[in-house]
C-alpha cells in the first residue's frame, strides 16, 4: 500500500520542481555538459534485458565526484564478485568522472532520473535492478518506494546525516520513514550518524557502523618530477605552498591576506586556490584582481611566467594538487559557511591542516584530527593568516602535524572491506526485480 505521505510528496514534487527550475537551470548552464543524456533525467533509458540468473544487477546512485571517488573500492569489489553494475550520477562532472574511472566496471552509465512518479517508474521498468545502493546522503522517496514495492533491497552506504538534514527530519513527525525508507539498510559512516538514525526511529537491526569510505581512497602517487612539472604549469615558484582546498565565497580573499602576511614576513610563500565549484572562476579572478595580485587559471593552459596566485579551476584534481601543498586550508568552514569540505585527502597525504569552525558535515573527522594534533581550527581570517604564516615558516611543526594526520588516516581505514562484507549476502541471494 502506498503511504499517505508519499501521495503528498508526489503531489508537491512537480510544483516544487517548476518553482526551482530557473535556479537549477542556471546552475546547469554554468556548469555545462548537461545536454547529452538529458532525457535520462526523465526516466527515458534504453530497456535492459532481464537480469542474468546468478548475476545480481546492482543500481548504484552517487550524486557527484566526491561520492564516486569514495565508491571506487566498493565498485571494484562488486565487479570482482560478478555483479552487473548500473551506475547513475546527478551532475555532469560526476557523469564524466564515472565514464573515465569506472567505464570498464559499469555495464550501464546514466543520469539519475527525477524523483517524480512517472520518471522513476519508467527508469525502474527499463533497468530492472535487483539491489539498490545509495551513497551517503542520497535519499529519494519515490526511488525507494519503487524498490520496496518490488521487494528489492535498498542499502545506503557511507550513510551520513548532516546537521541540517537531522534537524529537518526531527521537526516533522512521520517524515523520517518517507525520506529514509521503511526497509532501507544503513551502513553508517560514523557512530554519530548511526545514533542520529536511531533517534529518527530507524530500527537497530537496519543500521551498522562500517566507517567512512573516503578513508579507503588512496590518492595516486605524484613523484617529485611530476610535482615540479605541475608547479611550473601552474606558475608557482619555489617556496612553501599554502593550498585553499574546495574554497567558497569569501575564503579566497582570506587566503590572499594570509599569503600577503607570509610574504610580508619574508617567506617565499606560494598560494594555490582550488574553488569547490569551477564555474566560480570569474568571481575568483575578480576577487584576485581587486586584491592586486597576478593570477593564472589552470584551464588556460601552462602559465607563461610565474604568478602570485594559481587557480585550479578544474574538477577531480584536488587530490593530485594536494601533493604540492605544505599547508592545507579546508574550505566552506570560515563564517558564514558552516558545513565544511573534506579534510581526508590532506590527511591521507600527511599535510598540515587548517580549517574554520564550520565543519558540521565532518564534525567527527575534524574532532579526531584536532585530538590527534593533526589539525588546527582558525576562527577568523586573521587567525587563518597567523596560523598559516607560522606553519609556512616552521617546517618541523608542519612535519609533526602531517605525520599525525597520516597516522590518524591509517588507523581508520577498512570501511570498504566492511561495506563489501555487508553487501555480500545480498549478492549471493538476489531478489527478483
matplotlib code that plots the C-alpha trace (Angstrom):
import matplotlib.pyplot as plt

x = [0.0, 1.3, 1.9, -0.2, 2.8, 4.2, 1.0, 1.6, 5.2, 4.0, 1.5, 4.1, 7.1, 6.1, 5.1, 8.3, 10.3, 8.7, 9.5, 13.1, 13.7, 15.1, 17.7, 18.8, 18.6, 21.0, 23.4, 23.3, 24.1, 27.1, 28.5, 27.7, 27.7, 24.0, 22.8, 23.8, 21.7, 19.2, 16.2, 17.6, 16.6, 13.0, 13.4, 13.8, 16.5, 17.1, 15.5, 17.9, 17.3, 16.2, 19.0, 21.2, 20.5, 23.2, 24.5, 23.0, 22.1, 23.0, 21.8, 24.3, 23.5, 26.2, 25.5, 28.9, 32.7, 33.3, 30.8, 32.1, 35.7, 34.7, 32.8, 35.8, 36.9, 33.3, 32.7, 35.8, 34.8, 31.3, 32.6, 35.1, 32.1, 30.3, 27.7, 26.2, 26.6, 24.3, 26.0, 24.0, 25.0, 23.3, 25.9, 27.6, 31.0, 30.1, 29.0, 32.3, 34.3, 32.1, 33.0, 36.7, 37.2, 34.6, 33.6, 35.1, 33.3, 29.8, 27.6, 25.4, 26.2, 23.4, 22.0, 19.7, 16.0, 14.0, 12.2, 8.8, 6.5, 6.4, 10.1, 11.2, 8.7, 9.9, 13.5, 12.7, 10.9, 13.8, 16.6, 15.0, 17.6, 17.8, 19.7, 19.8, 22.8, 22.6, 25.7, 26.0, 23.1, 21.1, 17.5, 14.7, 11.3, 9.9, 13.0, 13.0, 9.2, 9.7, 12.3, 10.1, 7.0, 9.1, 10.8, 14.3, 16.7, 18.0, 21.3, 22.7, 26.5, 28.7, 25.4, 25.5, 23.1, 24.2, 23.1, 20.5, 19.0, 18.8, 17.1, 14.6, 13.7, 13.4, 10.9, 8.2, 6.7, 6.3, 8.7, 11.7, 10.1, 9.2, 12.8, 14.7, 12.5, 10.8, 13.2, 16.4, 19.5, 22.2, 25.9, 26.8, 30.0, 30.3, 28.8, 27.3, 25.4, 24.2, 22.9, 21.1, 19.4, 18.3, 16.9, 14.8, 13.3, 15.4, 15.4, 18.8, 18.9, 18.9, 22.0, 25.6, 28.7, 31.1, 33.1, 33.9, 34.6, 36.6, 39.3, 39.9, 40.6, 44.3, 45.5, 47.6, 51.3, 52.9, 56.7, 58.9, 59.4, 55.7, 55.3, 57.9, 56.1, 52.8, 54.2, 55.7, 52.4, 50.6, 53.1, 54.2, 57.8, 59.8, 58.8, 56.3, 52.8, 49.5, 46.6, 43.0, 41.1, 37.5, 37.1, 33.8, 33.0, 34.9, 37.6, 39.7, 40.1, 41.0, 43.7, 45.2, 45.6, 47.2, 49.6, 50.3, 51.2, 53.6, 55.3, 55.5, 57.5, 60.0, 58.7, 58.8, 55.2, 53.1, 49.3, 47.2, 43.4, 41.1, 37.4, 34.8, 32.9, 34.9, 32.2, 33.1, 36.4, 35.2, 34.2, 37.5, 39.5, 37.6, 38.5, 42.2, 42.2, 40.7, 43.5, 46.1, 47.7, 48.7, 46.7, 46.5, 43.7, 44.7, 42.1, 44.1, 47.0, 50.5, 51.3, 53.7, 55.5, 55.4, 52.3, 51.3, 48.3, 47.4, 43.8, 43.0, 39.5, 39.2, 37.3, 38.7, 42.3, 42.2, 43.9, 46.7, 47.3, 47.3, 50.7, 52.2, 50.9, 52.8, 49.8, 46.1, 43.2, 39.9, 37.1, 33.5, 34.5, 35.0, 31.9, 29.3, 30.0, 29.2, 29.4, 33.0, 34.6, 36.5, 40.0, 40.6, 42.8, 45.1, 45.2, 46.0, 48.9, 50.3, 49.7, 49.4, 45.7, 43.8, 40.0, 37.5, 34.9, 32.2, 32.9, 29.5, 29.5, 32.8, 32.4, 33.6, 36.6, 37.5, 37.3, 39.6, 42.1, 42.2, 42.6, 45.4, 47.3, 47.0, 44.8, 44.1, 40.9, 41.1, 38.0, 38.6, 40.6, 43.1, 43.6, 44.0, 46.7, 48.6, 48.4, 49.2, 52.2, 53.5, 53.3, 54.8, 57.8, 58.2, 59.0, 59.3, 55.8, 54.5, 56.2, 54.9, 51.3, 51.5, 52.7, 49.9, 47.4, 48.9, 48.9, 45.2, 44.2, 46.0, 44.3, 40.8, 40.9, 38.9, 35.4, 35.4, 36.1, 33.3, 30.9, 31.5, 31.1, 27.7, 26.6, 27.9, 24.8, 22.5, 24.7, 24.6, 20.7, 19.4, 15.8, 13.9, 13.1]
y = [0.0, 3.5, 5.5, 8.7, 10.9, 9.6, 10.7, 14.2, 14.1, 13.2, 16.0, 18.6, 17.4, 18.8, 22.3, 22.4, 21.3, 24.1, 26.7, 25.7, 25.1, 28.6, 28.3, 24.8, 25.6, 28.5, 26.3, 23.6, 26.2, 27.5, 24.0, 22.8, 19.3, 18.5, 18.4, 14.8, 12.3, 14.9, 12.7, 10.1, 12.5, 12.0, 8.2, 7.6, 4.9, 2.2, -1.0, -3.7, -7.4, -9.3, -10.0, -13.0, -15.8, -15.9, -12.4, -9.7, -6.4, -3.6, 0.0, 2.4, 6.1, 8.7, 12.4, 13.7, 13.5, 13.0, 10.2, 8.5, 8.6, 7.2, 4.3, 3.2, 0.3, -0.9, -0.7, -2.8, -5.3, -5.7, -6.1, -8.7, -10.6, -10.8, -8.1, -6.3, -2.6, 0.2, 3.5, 6.7, 10.2, 13.6, 16.1, 16.4, 16.4, 13.2, 11.6, 12.4, 11.0, 7.9, 7.3, 8.0, 6.0, 3.3, 2.8, -0.7, -1.7, -0.5, -2.2, 0.9, 4.6, 7.1, 10.2, 9.5, 10.2, 12.9, 11.5, 12.2, 9.1, 8.7, 9.3, 7.0, 4.2, 4.4, 4.1, 1.1, -0.7, -0.1, -1.1, -3.9, -3.8, -6.5, -4.4, -0.7, 1.1, 4.8, 6.8, 9.0, 11.4, 10.2, 9.8, 9.7, 8.7, 7.7, 5.7, 3.9, 3.2, 1.7, -0.6, -1.6, -2.4, -4.7, -6.3, -5.0, -4.4, -0.8, -0.2, 3.3, 3.0, 5.6, 6.8, 10.2, 12.8, 16.4, 18.8, 20.4, 17.1, 15.8, 19.0, 18.9, 15.2, 15.7, 18.6, 16.8, 13.7, 10.9, 12.5, 10.3, 7.0, 8.7, 10.0, 7.2, 4.3, 1.6, -1.2, 0.6, -0.7, 1.9, 1.3, 4.4, 6.4, 7.1, 6.4, 9.8, 9.1, 5.7, 7.5, 10.0, 7.3, 5.6, 8.8, 9.2, 5.8, 3.5, 0.0, -1.0, -4.1, -1.9, 0.1, -1.0, 1.2, 0.4, 3.6, 6.3, 5.0, 8.1, 7.0, 4.0, 6.1, 6.3, 9.3, 8.2, 8.8, 12.1, 11.7, 14.8, 15.2, 15.4, 17.8, 20.1, 20.0, 20.8, 23.7, 25.1, 24.7, 26.5, 29.3, 28.6, 29.4, 27.6, 28.0, 26.6, 26.3, 27.2, 25.4, 26.6, 23.3, 23.4, 27.1, 29.0, 32.7, 34.9, 32.3, 33.2, 36.8, 35.4, 33.2, 36.0, 38.0, 35.0, 34.8, 38.5, 38.2, 35.4, 37.3, 40.4, 38.3, 37.5, 34.0, 32.9, 31.6, 30.4, 30.2, 27.8, 28.1, 25.2, 26.5, 24.0, 24.9, 25.5, 27.8, 30.4, 31.1, 34.6, 35.5, 34.3, 36.2, 39.3, 38.9, 38.5, 41.4, 43.6, 42.5, 43.5, 40.1, 38.3, 35.1, 32.3, 29.8, 26.2, 25.8, 28.4, 26.0, 26.3, 29.6, 31.7, 33.1, 32.9, 34.4, 35.4, 33.1, 30.0, 29.0, 25.3, 25.8, 22.1, 19.1, 15.9, 17.2, 18.2, 15.0, 15.4, 19.0, 18.4, 16.6, 20.1, 21.6, 22.2, 23.7, 22.9, 25.1, 23.2, 25.3, 26.0, 26.3, 30.1, 32.1, 32.4, 28.9, 26.2, 22.8, 22.3, 20.3, 17.0, 17.1, 13.5, 14.0, 16.2, 13.8, 10.8, 12.7, 13.8, 17.6, 20.2, 21.0, 24.2, 24.7, 27.1, 26.4, 25.4, 21.7, 20.3, 17.8, 16.4, 17.0, 13.6, 13.6, 17.2, 16.4, 13.4, 15.3, 18.0, 15.5, 13.8, 17.0, 16.9, 20.0, 23.4, 25.5, 29.1, 31.1, 34.2, 35.3, 37.0, 33.7, 31.9, 34.3, 33.9, 30.1, 29.7, 32.0, 30.2, 26.8, 28.1, 29.3, 26.2, 23.0, 21.0, 21.9, 21.1, 17.7, 16.8, 17.8, 16.0, 12.8, 12.9, 13.3, 10.4, 8.1, 9.0, 8.2, 4.8, 3.9, 4.5, 2.6, -0.6, 0.8, -0.6, -4.1, -3.9, -2.5, -5.3, -7.8, -6.3, -6.4, -9.9, -11.8, -9.7, -10.6, -14.3, -14.4, -11.7, -10.8, -10.9, -7.4]
z = [0.0, -0.9, 2.3, 2.6, 2.9, -0.4, -2.1, -0.6, -1.8, -5.3, -5.3, -4.2, -6.3, -9.6, -8.4, -6.4, -9.4, -11.5, -8.9, -8.6, -12.3, -13.0, -10.2, -11.1, -14.9, -14.4, -12.4, -15.1, -17.8, -15.8, -15.2, -18.7, -20.0, -19.3, -22.8, -23.7, -21.9, -20.5, -21.4, -19.0, -16.2, -17.3, -16.9, -20.6, -20.5, -23.0, -21.7, -20.4, -20.9, -17.9, -15.3, -16.0, -13.5, -10.9, -11.6, -9.4, -11.1, -8.8, -9.3, -7.6, -7.3, -6.3, -6.7, -7.9, -7.8, -4.1, -3.7, -6.8, -5.7, -2.3, -4.0, -6.1, -3.9, -3.5, -7.3, -7.9, -5.2, -6.6, -10.2, -9.0, -7.3, -10.6, -10.1, -13.1, -12.2, -13.2, -12.1, -12.1, -11.1, -10.7, -12.0, -15.4, -13.7, -11.9, -15.2, -16.8, -13.9, -13.9, -17.6, -17.1, -13.9, -13.9, -17.6, -17.5, -14.3, -15.0, -17.6, -17.8, -17.1, -16.9, -15.2, -12.2, -13.1, -11.4, -8.4, -9.9, -10.0, -13.8, -14.3, -11.5, -12.5, -16.2, -15.2, -12.9, -15.7, -18.0, -15.7, -13.6, -10.7, -8.1, -5.5, -4.9, -3.4, -2.4, -1.5, 1.6, 1.8, -1.3, -0.2, -2.8, -1.5, -4.9, -5.8, -2.5, -2.8, -6.3, -4.7, -1.7, -3.8, -5.9, -3.0, -4.0, -1.1, -0.6, 1.1, 1.9, 2.1, 3.8, 5.2, 7.0, 8.2, 8.2, 11.0, 8.6, 7.4, 11.0, 12.2, 9.3, 9.8, 13.6, 13.3, 11.2, 12.7, 10.2, 7.7, 8.5, 7.3, 4.0, 3.4, 5.0, 3.8, 5.9, 5.0, 3.8, 5.5, 6.5, 6.6, 8.7, 8.2, 11.9, 15.4, 15.3, 12.1, 13.5, 16.6, 14.6, 12.5, 15.7, 17.1, 13.9, 14.5, 12.3, 13.8, 15.2, 13.0, 10.0, 11.0, 11.0, 11.5, 8.7, 8.7, 6.2, 2.7, 1.8, 4.2, 1.9, -1.2, -1.8, -3.8, -6.7, -6.3, -7.6, -7.8, -7.4, -11.1, -11.7, -8.8, -10.3, -13.7, -12.1, -10.2, -13.4, -15.3, -12.5, -12.5, -8.9, -7.9, -5.3, -1.7, 0.9, -0.6, 1.0, -0.6, -0.4, -0.9, -2.1, -1.2, -1.1, -1.5, 0.9, 1.6, -1.4, -0.1, 3.4, 1.9, -0.1, 3.1, 4.7, 1.8, 1.9, 5.6, 5.0, 2.2, 4.4, 6.9, 4.3, 3.4, -0.3, 0.2, -2.7, -2.9, -4.9, -4.8, -5.8, -5.7, -4.8, -8.0, -11.1, -12.6, -10.0, -11.9, -13.0, -9.5, -8.1, -10.7, -9.8, -6.2, -7.0, -9.4, -6.7, -4.4, -7.0, -7.5, -10.6, -11.2, -13.7, -14.4, -14.9, -17.7, -19.7, -20.1, -18.7, -17.2, -19.4, -16.3, -12.5, -10.9, -7.4, -7.1, -9.1, -9.5, -10.4, -11.9, -12.8, -11.4, -10.0, -9.5, -5.8, -4.5, -7.1, -6.4, -2.6, -3.2, -3.8, -0.6, 2.7, 4.5, 3.5, 4.4, 4.1, 2.6, 3.4, 7.0, 7.7, 8.7, 7.3, 6.0, 8.5, 6.8, 5.8, 3.0, 3.3, 5.0, 4.2, 1.1, 3.1, 6.0, 3.7, 2.2, 5.5, 5.2, 8.0, 8.1, 9.0, 8.9, 10.2, 13.0, 10.5, 9.9, 10.7, 7.8, 9.0, 12.8, 13.9, 11.5, 12.4, 16.1, 15.8, 13.7, 16.3, 19.1, 17.2, 16.9, 13.1, 12.6, 14.0, 14.0, 12.8, 13.8, 11.6, 8.6, 10.9, 12.8, 9.5, 8.4, 11.7, 11.8, 8.1, 8.4, 11.5, 9.7, 6.5, 8.5, 10.6, 8.7, 11.9, 13.0, 9.5, 9.5, 13.0, 12.2, 8.8, 10.4, 13.0, 10.1, 8.2, 11.3, 12.1, 8.5, 8.6, 11.8, 10.4, 7.1, 6.3, 5.6, 2.0, 3.2, 5.8, 3.3, 0.8, 3.5, 4.4, 0.7, 0.0, 1.3, -1.0, -3.9, -3.0, -2.9, -5.3, -5.2, -8.5, -9.7]

ax = plt.figure().add_subplot(projection="3d")
ax.plot(x, y, z, "-o")
ax.set_aspect("equal")
plt.show()
